[in-house]
Amino acid sequence: MACIILWSKRAEKGFNAIIEYLSAEWTEKEVRVFVKETMQFIRLLAKKPHLHTPTRTHPGLYRGPVNKLTILTYRFDELKNIITLINIRDARRKPLK
């Protein structure tokens, strides 16, 4: 059974910031591709919540790439079967170590 996906304000803000950047610097096609790719990834994540590895510092928190330029941080509550998207950001700003 697929998990419920919730977006935090920070995740919404990060997602919108990437769309604004793509709209300003690239074409509408890149915006559509990014949105489609991200939504496909989120649907996959709803089916496989352990897709990324958990962080070492925060239990229940996961972080990993959506694509080669976007990093997603999310929390998975197994008891409630809910995934909360914590942050979506451009990987070029501060790449994962």
C-alpha atoms as one frame of an Amber mdcrd trajectory, in Angstrom:
protein
   0.000   0.000   0.000   1.322   3.417  -0.937   2.211   5.912   1.761   0.557
   9.274   2.204   2.837  12.106   1.034   2.832  15.424   2.916   4.801  18.506
   1.839   6.389  20.777   4.437   6.456  24.522   3.758  10.225  24.275   3.335
   9.866  21.533   0.698   7.252  23.569  -1.176   9.501  26.635  -1.041  12.509
  24.665  -2.319  10.495  23.059  -5.115   9.111  26.449  -6.184  12.589  28.016
  -6.052  13.909  25.387  -8.466  10.963  25.988 -10.794  11.556  29.761 -10.657
  15.234  29.267 -11.467  14.444  26.952 -14.392  11.795  29.378 -15.673  14.235
  32.287 -15.567  17.316  30.538 -16.948  15.969  27.731 -19.145  12.941  26.932
 -21.285   9.448  25.804 -20.383  10.425  22.318 -21.540  13.005  21.987 -18.728
  10.409  23.111 -16.191   7.934  20.481 -17.416  10.621  17.769 -17.392  11.661
  18.689 -13.835   8.084  18.658 -12.529   7.273  15.375 -14.283  10.494  13.736
 -13.078   9.942  14.899  -9.499   6.316  13.751  -9.388   7.267  10.342 -10.806
   9.939  10.028  -8.137   7.481  10.970  -5.378   4.995   8.350  -6.607   7.799
   5.764  -6.508   8.797   6.941  -3.036   5.195   6.468  -1.838   5.460   2.799
  -2.835   9.037   2.308  -1.585   9.638   4.637   1.387  13.056   3.116   2.173
  14.337   4.051  -1.293  17.083   6.259   0.137  19.338   5.485   3.040  18.587
   6.952   6.465  20.741   9.769   7.764  23.144   8.905  10.544  22.245  11.851
  12.722  18.417  11.822  12.699  16.418   8.592  13.035  13.563   8.314  10.547
  15.085  10.958   8.277  16.188  10.000   4.770  18.147  11.969   2.169  19.116
  11.297  -1.416  18.884  12.385  -5.037  15.682  12.831  -7.011  17.892  13.322
 -10.051  21.513  14.340 -10.515  20.748  17.986  -9.667  18.075  17.726  -6.960
  18.273  16.386  -3.393  15.259  15.368  -1.339  15.118  15.054   2.451  12.118
  13.279   3.920  10.825  11.685   7.105   9.065   8.325   7.096   6.634   7.448
   9.879   6.120   3.688   9.584   3.317   3.547  12.154   1.174   6.107  10.353
   2.445   5.172   6.864   3.207   8.843   6.124   6.134  10.381   4.269   6.758
  14.054   4.978   8.893  15.827   2.400  11.179  18.035   4.495  13.281  19.758
   1.836  13.937  19.739  -1.900  16.994  21.640  -3.072  19.464  22.076  -5.870
  22.430  19.753  -5.291  24.865  22.303  -6.725  24.288  24.650  -3.802  25.721
  22.299  -1.191  26.329  18.753  -2.446  25.923  15.758  -0.148  29.149  14.363
   1.264
